[in-house]
Amino acid sequence: MSETRTAPIRIGTRGSLLATTQSQTIADALTAAGHPAELVIIKTAGDASAAPVAEIGVGVFTTAIRVALRDDEVDVAVHSYKDLPTAPEDDLTIAAVPTRVDPRDALVSRDDLVLGELPPGSVIGTSAPRRAAQLKALGLGLEIRPLRGNLDSRLGKVASGELDAVVVARAGLVRIGRTEVVSEALDPVVMLPAPAQGALAVECRSDDAELVRILAELDDKSTRAAIDAERAVLAALEAGCTAPVGAIAEVVESIDEDGRIFAELSLRAAVAAEDGSDVIRASAVGPVDRAVQLGKDLAAELLELGAGELVNSP
């Protein structure tokens, strides 16, 4: 570490098992690279409320951590990237987007049934309007129930029989070592994940050039390109992180007419009516270094197809 930074890097995080586990991976990576780091637990409005995220607002898990960052109570904030509002913060920088964990949604069900085996009338818990809308659109006759709480409490509702199944981000189960409970990893063809699902945003103050440089060592360029494209779709649709919008991008290998292999960015997105009555889908492929423009262009196509009415529907 540079002589100008003698104290451990203070990493602000929520206090849940998932949040501290994913933040600890950043602390461990920094420490292994010669930059000692420690966690600082911050309570957020999302932790203090049992109301659905759609009711208590975008950024509910991130605002308090960003306040601590601006007030120099911590040096770094680690967010689940999908929780961040799409509007940039000029005084803060996403200095690293580490390699993404599996972005798919996961079904955890009684008797380990897959989605197609759940009988009509089964009660499914989910915290996301996006998941609820896409589940309804499948036409399986499922009853969708709003769900809050940490991962353990959500899984407990299935184990207790209160719910027949829950749908959660598989990445969270990977991070806390609970993948054995997954009944089915939902293919994006069935359910497109939230933009940036499975990715972390490692944020610091923009004027801390040394820390920006240190954190950049953790950045994965392919993951960042995919996330930039997905979040550009969300931003261009003027939809918040609780909107019924799904998107997934990945860097893929293509072959040109001369037989040379090159990398491209493949992007898929969908907007669903909250009642499941309609789903509008689109996809595109483009240069990796034009990820944001690819997302904007795909959003424009979705809007031409009528997605604006679905995003803004009551």
N, C-alpha and C positions, 0 to 999 in steps of 0.2 A: 504494500500500500504506500501511496505517496506520503511523505513526511508531513504534509499539510493536513492529513486526516488521521489523527491518532486514536480517537475513540471508535468503538465498534459502530458500524452502520446500523441505525435504528430503523427497523421495518415495522410500519403500522399495519395492523391486521384486525379483522373481526375476531371474536373469541371462540367461534364455533370450531368443532373438531375439523371440519373440512377446511375452513379458512386458515386455521393455524397450521394444519398439515401442509397445505399448498404454499403458505408463506415460509414454512420451515425449509421446503425444498429450495427456495431462493436463498435463504440464509445459508444453507449448507453449500450451495453452489458458489456463493460469494466467498465464504470462509475457505473453501477448497482452493479458490483462486488467489488466496492471500489477502482477502479483505474481510476480516472478522465482522460478524453481523449478529444482531439479537432482535427478538420480537418484542413489540410493544402492543398490548391488547387495547383496542378502542371499541367502546360500545356505540352502536349505530341505532338510528331510528327504526331500522328494519328488525333489529334484535329486540327492541322494546315493544313491538306491536305484533299482535296475532292476526291482524287484518290481511287480506290478500294484497299482494304487491301492486296489482292494478289499481287498488283503492288508495294506497298510501304513497304512491308516486315513484316516478323514474328517479334513479339515483339514491334511493332510500338506504342502500347499503354502502354507499360510497362517499356521501357528503361529509360525514363526520371525520372520516379518514383523511379526506382532502383538506379539511379545516386544520387538522393536526399537522399535516404536511406544510401548509402555508404558514402556520404559527411556529414552525421549527421545533415542534414537539417530536417529530419523527423525520427521518431523512428520505425514506422510501415508502411508498404505498404499494401493496399488492392487492389487485382486484381480480375477481372473476370478470374477464373482459366483457362478457355479455351483459353485466350489470351496469356498465358505464353508459351515460348519455352519449349520443353521437356528436354533440357540439364540442369542438375543441376548447381547451383552456389554455390561453396564451402563456400564462405563467407556469404551467406544468407541462411536462414532457413524458410521453410513453417511451422510456428509454430502451425497454426490452420487451419483446414478445417471445418468450421461450417456446420450445417445441411443444406443439399442441398434444393433448391427450385425446383419445377417441371422442369425437364430437357427437356421436349418435345418442339418441334417447334410449332409455332402457325400461322395459316392462318388468316389474317385480310383482308376481301374482301368487295367489293361493294355489297349492298343489302343483306349482311350477308350470302352469298352463301358458302357452303362447297366446298371442293376441287373438288369432283366429279360432282358438279353442274355447274362449270365454263365452258362456251362454248369454243370450240376449237378457238385458236387465242387470247384468253385472255392474257393480258400483266401482268406478275408477276414480282415484284421487289424483289431481294434478294442480300445480300452482300457476300454470301458465295458460293464458287465453290461447296462445298459439297451439299448444298441445291439445287443449279442449276442442278447438275448432277443427283441427285435423282428425282427431278421433271421431267427432260427430260426422265428418264428411265421409268416413269409411262406411257408414250405414250399417254398423254392426248391432245397433240397438242397445248400446251401452249407456249407463247413467253416469254422467260426469259430475264429480263433486269437487268444489274448491278445497285446496289443501295448503296449509302452511306448516312451518316447523322445520327443525333440522332433519338431516337424513335419517338418523336413528328413530326419531318419532314418526316419520312417514313410514318407514319400514315396519315399525311396531303396529301400525294400524292394519297392515295386512296380516301380520302374525297373530293379532288378537281377533281377527275376523270382522273388524269394523268395516274394512274395505276388502273388495275382492282383488284389487290390484292398485298399484300406483305407477305413474310414469315419471321418471327422474332422469337427470343427466348421467349417462354412464361414466363420464369422466370423474364425477364426484365419488362414485363407488370405487373406481380404480384408485383414486388418491387415498381413500381411507381403508383400502384393502378389503372391500366387501363384494367383490364381483361374483362370489359364489351364489349370491341371492338373485342374480339376474336370470329371469325366465327367458327373455328374448331381447337381443339388441336390435332395435327397430331400424330397418334399412331406410335410408333417406328417400327411397321411392315411396315408402309407406308414410313416413313422417320426417319432414325436413327439420333439422335442428334449428335452434335459435342462432342468429348471426353471432359469431365468435364463441359459440359453446365449446367448452373443453380447453379454452385458451386463457392464459393469464396476462394481465397488463401490469408491468412493473414501472411505476411512475415516480418521478422526482421533480424537484423545482428546476425550471428551465435555466436559471442563472447559476446552477451548480455544475459547471462544465466538467469538473473532475469526476463527479459522481455519474453524470451522463456517460462519460467515457467508460467508467468501470462497469456500469450496468449493460452497456452495449455489448460486452463480451458474452452476455447470456442470450442475445437476440438470435432468433432463427428466421432467416430471410424468407423461406418458403411459407412458414406459418404466418409471418407478418403480411405477406402479399395476400394470402387467403383471407385473413381477417380484414384487411383494408377493403377488399372487394365486397365481402359480405356486409360490412358496416356501411359501405357507400350505398348499397341497396337500401338499407334501413333509413339512412339520412335523406336520400333523395325522395323516398316515399313519405318523408316527414312523419315517420312512425317511431314511437318510443320502444324501449326494450321490452315492454309488456304487450306490444301489438301482436296480432296474429300473423306475423311474418316469419317465414323460415328461409334460411339460405345456407348453402355450403359450397365452399370453393376448395380446390386442391390443385397443386402443381402436378401436371402429367407430362409424360414424354410423347412427343409426336415425331413424325418422320416427314421431311420435305420431299419434293419431287426428285431430288438428287440422292435420296436415300440417307440423308444426314439426320441424326436425332437432335431434337431441340426441345426445350421446356416451354410449356404453355400453361395458362391458368384456365381451368374449367370451373364455371360458376353455374349453380342452379338456385333458383329462388321460387317461392310460392307465397301467395297471400290468400288467406281463407276467411270466409264469412264466419262470424262468431257462432252462428247457429249451425254451421257445417253445410249450408245449402249450396255453397259454391267455393271452388278453389281455382285460382288462376296461377298457372305455372309458366315459367320461361327459363331458358338456359342460353349460355354463351361461352365462347372460348376466345381468349385473346392473349397478348403479350404479358408476361409476368410483371414487367416494369410499368404496366399501365393498369394496375389492379383497380385503382379508384375509378378511373374512367370506365372500365369494364362494368363495375358495379352501377355507376350512374346510367350507363347505356341500357343495362338490363332493367333497371328501375323504370326508365322511360318506356321500355317495351311493355312492362307490366301495367303501367298507367294507361297506355294506349288500349290495353286489353280490358280496362275497367277496374284495376286494382284500387284506385283512389276511393271508390265508393265502398269497398270492403274494409279498407283501413279506417275510414272515418265513420263507419256505420255505428249506431249506438249499441 
